[in-house]
Amino acid sequence: MEPPGESEVLNMRNFMEKFLKLDRRYIFILVAIGVIIPLIFPIGLPIDITDHVKNIYDAINSYPPGSYVIISLDYDPSTIPELNPMTYAIIRHCFKRDLKVIALTLLPAGPGVAEIVTKECARLENKEYGTDYVFLGYKVGTDAVILGMGEDIRLPFPQDYYGTKIDDLPMMKNFKNYNDAKLVITVSGTRMPEYWVAYAYQRYHIKIASGVTAVMAADYYPYLQTGQMIGLIGGLKGAAEYEKLAGLPGKAFIGMDAQSIIHMLVIVFIILGNIAYFIVSWGVKKGGAK
Amino acid sequence: MEMVWLTISGLLTLAIFSFLYKDNPVYKFAEHLLVGTSAGYYLIIDYFNAVKPNLIDEVFKNHHYIPIIPGILGLLVLFRLSRRYGWISRWAIAFYIGTGIGIAIPVGMQANIIEQIRGTMVETGKVGTPALFSIQAFSTLFSNFNWHNFIIALNGPIIIIGVFCTLAYFFFSKPHTGALGKIAKVGIVFLMVGFGASFGYTVMARVSLLIGRLDFLVNDWIRPLFKI
C-alpha cells in the first residue's frame, strides 16, 4: 500500500481543520435531538443494578412494617431533575413497605420542594399525614439540628412544618431520637451527607444512606468503602436503578435512554476530535506549518 | 390557570436556552429576572424559616430571652458595611468559627481521616465494603474465576496501591527521582483516573439537568398545550 501523497495529506488536513473548528451550535442541535427523540419515543435501553443502590433497597425491604425512616430532603429547585426521581422512588417504596416516614430538610429553600414531594407520594400510596408520615420542615443550624435529633427530636423540631406540636402527631408519640429509627436517608445536592455521616453516624451510630447528584457521587465512594454509608444513589442513573428495583418506573427510567444516547454522542465526538487533532498535527509535520 | 404558569415557565426556559445561539436581550431579561427573584425568595425564606421562629417568636411570643444574644451577634456582622467599624463584625465571626471548629474537628477527624485510614488498612466487614487483601475473596476468585469475582478481589489491592502512590506524589520533601519518582508517576495515573471519573459524573449530571428541562418542555408543556 502506497503512502498518501502530499495533496491527499493536505486535503485531509484541511477537512480535519474545518472539523475542529465546527461551530458548537451544531453540537447543541445534535444534543437536543438526542434528548428529545427518546423522550417522545422511549427505546427502553437496559439498566444494570449496582450494589450501592441495591443495598439501600434491601435495607428498606428488611425493616418490619411500622419502622421509622428519617428522610432529609436537602435540595432545592436547582437539582430537582436529578434528585426528585430518586426521592419519589424511595419514599413510595417506604410507603409500600408500611414504614413510617419522617421527612425534613436542612436547606432554607428545601421546604417548597420537600412538601410537594412528600404530599404527592402520600397521595399516590394512600397514606395519611400524622399517622404514616410527617413533614418537619426546615430548621436553621445544620450540625446543631442533627446533633439535637440524636438527643430528642423535639429539641430542634418542637412542632412540624404546619405548626402542630410533635406530641400531637400520632406516629411521633413514641419516637424520641435516632435509637427509634432504622435508617437516615439524605437526598442532597449539597455536601449535607458529610454532615449526616460526621454528626449522626459517628456520634449516634445511626445507619446512613444517601442520594446525591452525579457531580458529587465520586466524592462519596470513600464513605461507602469505609462502611460509613450503607448505600449511595448517584444521579439520574442511580435513580433509574432504584425505580427499577422498586418497580416504580418514573422520570429517571424515561430519562436514561436520552442519557445513554448523549453519552454515546459525547464519546463519539471525543474520539473524532482526537483523530482530527492527530491528523492535523501529523499533516503539519508532513507538509510543514501552514 | 396552570397552563398559563407552565407557559411562562416554558418561555423563560427557552429564553435562557437562547444564549446557546448567542447573547441577546431576551436571555439578559430572563437572567436578571432569575437573579432578582432568587434574591427576594431567599431573603423571605431565610426570614420566615430562621429569623422569625428562632428570634422574633421566641422573644415576643415565648418570652425566651437567650436568643437575643445570637441575635445581637448576627447584627454585629452588618458592621462590615462600615469601613470605620467593620472590625466589630469579627467578634461575631470569631464566635461562629470558634464554635463551628470545636464541633466539627472531632467528628470530622473521625469520619474523614481515621475511618478512611482504617478502611484502607483493614477489612471493616461492613455492608458494601470491599475486602482489602481478603484471602476469602482470592480463594473465591480461584475457585470460581469470573469478571465479578476478579474485580471484587482486586478492589482492595488497587485502593491500597492507589493511596500509597498518590500520597508519594504529594510528598515534596524529596525530589521525585529514582524509585520515588516512579511511584509518584503511578500516583499521577491514579489521580488522572480520579479526575476522569469526576468529570464523567459531571457530564452525566449536566446532561441530567438538560433532560429534566427538555422533558418539562416536551412532556409537561408543549404536548398538553397543543394536545399532541
Interface residues (C-beta under 8 A of the other chain):
Chain A: R25 F28 V31 A32 V35 I36 L39 I40 D51 H52 N55 T79 I80 P81 E82 P108 A109 P111 G137 Y138 K139 V140 D143 L147 E194 V197 A198 Y199 Y201 Q202 R203 T213 A214 V215 M216 A217 A218 D219 P222 Y223 L224 Q225 T226 G227 Q228 M229 I230 G231 G234 G235 L236 K237 K251 I254 G255 A258 Q259 I262 H263 V266
Chain B: L20 Y21 Y41 Y42 I45 D46 N49 A50 N54 G100 I103 A104 V107 G108 Q110 A111 N112 E115 Q116 R118 G119 T124 G125 K126 V127 G128 T129 P130 I159 G194 A197 S198 Y201 T202 V203 M204 A205 V207 S208 L209 L210 I211 G212 R213 L214 D215 V218 N219
